[in-house]
Each structure stands twice: as C-alpha cells, then as structure tokens.
C-alpha cells in the first residue's frame, strides 16, 4: 500500500477531480435545476475527491506496471 501511495500520480487525480466537480455541478445546477445548497456541493466534492484519489492511485499503478514490463 505504501508503494501505491508513493507512486500515485496525484496531479492526474487533481485534474480529474477539478474537471469532474465542475462538470457535475454544471449538470446538477444548470441542466437539472437542483438548488445549489451546501449539502449538495459538499456531497459532489467528497464523492469526486474520493474518485480522484482512486484515479491517481490507479494511474500510478498502471504506469508502474508498464515500466516494469518495459524493463
């Protein structure tokens, strides 16, 4: 687990998180017309932040595997 966290590509996860929060907020508030209250925004941020962390860890894991196969 320590290797997974050390090799995670956190910038990939951060970009993914910011992009998905912006897109999901636009969808929820703009398209669906949901009220923009604090609980809804908090829920969106928490869900996509966790998904971004998972994306960063998986991205690093796949990069590490590709490097090992290349060597």
N, C-alpha and C positions, 0 to 999 in steps of 0.2 A: 504494500500500500504506500509505503514511503517513496518507492521508486515511481509509482504512478503520479503522486503529487509533485515529485521533483521534476518529472518530465512533462508535466501538463503544459499545454500551450495556453496560458492564461489570457493572452491578448486575443486569441481566436475566440475564446469563451466570452470575453468582454464585448467584443464587436457583435457577436451573436446575440448577447443579452440586450444590448442597447438597441439593435435593429429590431428584435422581436418585441420588445416593450413598446417601441414607437409604433410598429405596425399593428400590434394587438390593441393598443389604446386608440389608434385611429379607427380600427374596425369596431370596437366596442362603443366608443363615444360618437364617432362620426356616422358610421353606417347603421348600427343597430339602435342608436339613440339612447343608450344606457346613461343614467345620471352619473356624473363624474364625482363620486364621493370618495372619501379617504379609504374606506374599506375595499372598494373595488380596485383602486390604484395600488394599494398595498398587496392585494391578492395577485394582481398581474405582475408586480415587481418581484414578489417572492417566488412565484411559480417559474417565471422566466429566468431569474437569477440562478435557481437550482438547476434548471435545464442548461444554462450557460456553463455552470461549473461541470456538469456531466459532459457537455460537449468539449470543454477544454481537456478534461482527463482522457476522453476517448481519442481526441485528436492527437494528443501526445503519445498515447499508447500505440495508435496506428503508425505514427511517424517512427517510433522506436522499433516496431516490428519491421517496417520497411527498411530501416537502416540495418538491422540485424540480417535480414535476408540478402541485402545487397553486399554485405561484407563476407 
